[in-house]
């Protein structure tokens, strides 16, 4: 059990709650959106194997990306006092074992897409998606847009879920563009914003090591302003999703959730300041977990109503 806890800690398994609710929300929206040109009106079939496929793909893809991040950043983590106690620098897990775990999860992710057959889109997209997810770990070596890269990586989850469920009917009507599209935009800016806040802790270290990040380039004050702009864009995207998602079932409950999310985002930014980053973890973990769960729950309720 101690070793299992080490592996779960390596991939920060508890952080799955950030991305998984949006995948679940996308699934319900896809099931609730009528298929085009069918009479009488029909909806995508809800299959157990699709539900299992979504859960496996989300967990395995995220585990592969997180493990790769820890493996490729092991020397950087060892040099940073804040991250020196992570599993590879601390010697809790070996680098070869983590690399083997990364490859195993990646292969498992690709194999799991077979659960969506006869829809072959997930299988064809699995390798490019996996490469993009893992590419984030290298991005800070050459671009300060690494935060947005991470946001786009997580935003792929609602798009991929939508395509996996809609299959041959995907992108055949306006809702196939706007519903997963606005949800993906919201996720991308949401993640980019809170990743910028989190990386403010390493602003001085990143600058000294020549690593690219918004805090190392613009300073903590400038980075917090960029994060705020990102979160404003997130709220606008959620509002547009509520407006265009009526055909998928979104309504008053989801709109109320968007307003609650806006309040939580404002609270998140009030927790941190350029002179006080002591509550970054509270802003990062607690608030964001509540945001994802509120939006998922409200969207699912609207779909049922």
CORBEL-V190483 format. One record per residue. N is the residue number from 0. RES is the residue in one letter. PHI is phi in radians with two decimals (none if undefined). Layout:
# CORBEL-V190483
N & RES & PHI
N & RES & PHI
This chain:
# CORBEL-V190483
0 & X & none
1 & X & -1.11
2 & X & -1.15
3 & X & -1.06
4 & X & -1.09
5 & X & -1.12
6 & X & -1.20
7 & X & -1.14
8 & X & -1.20
9 & X & -1.01
10 & X & -1.63
11 & X & 0.83
12 & X & -1.00
13 & X & -1.10
14 & X & -1.35
15 & X & -1.01
16 & X & -1.14
17 & X & -1.28
18 & X & -1.71
19 & X & -1.04
20 & X & -1.02
21 & X & -1.29
22 & X & -1.18
23 & X & -1.12
24 & X & -1.07
25 & X & -1.07
26 & X & -1.10
27 & X & -1.13
28 & X & -1.13
29 & X & -1.17
30 & X & -1.21
31 & X & -1.55
32 & X & -1.63
33 & X & -1.02
34 & X & -1.28
35 & X & -1.27
36 & X & 0.95
37 & X & -2.08
38 & X & -2.36
39 & X & -1.18
40 & X & -1.03
41 & X & -2.19
42 & X & -2.22
43 & X & -1.00
44 & X & -1.25
45 & X & -1.54
46 & X & -1.94
47 & X & -1.04
48 & X & -1.15
49 & X & -1.21
50 & X & -1.09
51 & X & -1.10
52 & X & -1.09
53 & X & -1.07
54 & X & -1.11
55 & X & -1.12
56 & X & -1.12
57 & X & -1.10
58 & X & -1.18
59 & X & -1.24
60 & X & -1.13
61 & X & -1.15
62 & X & -1.12
63 & X & -1.09
64 & X & -1.17
65 & X & -1.18
66 & X & -1.13
67 & X & -1.09
68 & X & -1.03
69 & X & -1.18
70 & X & -1.24
71 & X & -1.29
72 & X & -1.73
73 & X & -1.06
74 & X & -1.32
75 & X & -1.13
76 & X & -1.09
77 & X & -1.16
78 & X & -1.44
79 & X & -1.64
80 & X & -0.97
81 & X & -1.19
82 & X & -1.99
83 & X & -1.14
84 & X & -1.59
85 & X & -1.14
86 & X & -1.05
87 & X & -1.27
88 & X & -1.04
89 & X & -1.39
90 & X & 1.43
91 & X & -1.20
92 & X & -2.25
93 & X & -1.49
94 & X & -1.06
95 & X & -1.06
96 & X & -1.16
97 & X & -1.17
98 & X & -1.12
99 & X & -1.10
100 & X & -1.11
101 & X & -1.05
102 & X & -1.12
103 & X & -1.09
104 & X & -1.16
105 & X & -1.11
106 & X & -1.12
107 & X & -1.07
108 & X & -1.09
109 & X & -1.09
110 & X & -1.12
111 & X & -1.11
112 & X & -1.17
113 & X & -1.17
114 & X & -1.14
115 & X & -1.52
116 & X & -1.01
117 & X & -1.40
118 & X & -1.29
119 & X & -1.69
120 & X & -1.00
121 & X & -1.05
122 & X & -1.13
123 & X & -1.14
124 & X & -1.53
125 & X & -1.06
126 & X & -1.19
127 & X & -1.02
128 & X & -1.10
129 & X & -1.10
130 & X & -1.12
131 & X & -1.17
132 & X & -1.06
133 & X & -1.27
134 & X & -1.08
135 & X & -0.97
136 & X & -1.11
137 & X & -1.69
138 & X & -1.11
139 & X & -1.19
140 & X & -1.39
141 & X & -2.47
142 & X & -2.62
143 & X & -1.42
144 & X & -1.48
145 & X & -1.03
146 & X & -1.12
147 & X & -1.20
148 & X & -1.01
149 & X & -1.08
150 & X & -1.07
151 & X & -1.14
152 & X & -1.03
153 & X & -1.27
154 & X & -1.25
155 & X & -1.16
156 & X & -1.07
157 & X & -1.14
158 & X & -1.15
159 & X & -1.18
160 & X & -1.10
161 & X & -1.02
162 & X & -1.15
163 & X & -1.16
164 & X & -1.50
165 & X & -1.35
166 & X & 1.00
167 & X & -1.15
168 & X & -1.58
169 & X & -1.16
170 & X & 1.09
171 & X & -1.88
172 & X & -2.64
173 & X & -0.94
174 & X & -1.10
175 & X & -1.22
176 & X & -1.63
177 & X & -1.33
178 & X & -1.15
179 & X & -1.20
180 & X & -1.16
181 & X & -1.18
182 & X & -1.13
183 & X & -1.14
184 & X & -1.08
185 & X & -1.07
186 & X & -1.09
187 & X & -1.05
188 & X & -1.29
189 & X & -1.08
190 & X & -1.15
191 & X & -1.02
192 & X & -1.12
193 & X & -1.32
194 & X & -1.22
195 & X & -1.11
196 & X & -1.03
197 & X & -1.10
198 & X & -1.31
199 & X & -1.05
200 & X & -1.11
201 & X & -1.93
202 & X & -0.99
203 & X & -1.21
204 & X & -1.11
205 & X & -1.06
206 & X & -1.12
207 & X & -1.18
208 & X & -1.56
209 & X & 1.31
210 & X & -1.54
211 & X & -1.62
212 & X & -2.74
213 & X & -1.11
214 & X & -1.09
215 & X & -1.23
216 & X & -1.59
217 & X & -1.90
218 & X & 1.44
219 & X & -1.14
220 & X & -1.07
221 & X & -1.13
222 & X & -1.14
223 & X & -1.14
224 & X & -1.19
225 & X & -1.11
226 & X & -1.08
227 & X & -1.12
228 & X & -1.10
229 & X & -1.06
230 & X & -1.31
231 & X & -1.13
232 & X & -1.09
233 & X & -1.07
234 & X & -1.12
235 & X & -1.07
236 & X & -1.13
237 & X & -1.14
238 & X & -1.11
239 & X & -1.18
240 & X & -1.12
241 & X & -1.08
242 & X & -1.30
243 & X & -1.61
244 & X & -1.65
245 & X & -1.07
246 & X & -1.20
247 & X & -1.69
248 & X & 1.90
249 & X & -1.23
250 & X & -2.71
251 & X & -1.10
252 & X & -1.07
253 & X & -1.18
254 & X & -1.11
255 & X & -1.08
256 & X & -1.10
257 & X & -1.12
258 & X & -1.16
259 & X & -1.11
260 & X & -1.08
261 & X & -1.04
262 & X & -1.13
263 & X & -1.17
264 & X & -1.15
265 & X & -1.07
266 & X & -1.07
267 & X & -1.02
268 & X & -1.30
269 & X & -1.36
270 & X & -1.34
271 & X & -2.18
272 & X & -2.66
273 & X & -0.99
274 & X & -1.69
275 & X & -2.57
276 & X & -1.90
277 & X & -1.17
278 & X & -1.87
279 & X & -1.05
280 & X & -1.10
281 & X & -1.13
282 & X & -1.16
283 & X & -1.32
284 & X & -1.47
285 & X & -1.16
286 & X & -1.10
287 & X & -1.21
288 & X & -1.12
289 & X & -1.15
290 & X & -1.02
291 & X & -1.13
292 & X & -1.23
293 & X & -1.10
294 & X & -1.15
295 & X & -1.11
296 & X & -1.07
297 & X & -1.12
298 & X & -1.11
299 & X & -1.13
300 & X & -1.05
301 & X & -1.06
302 & X & -1.09
303 & X & -1.21
304 & X & -1.11
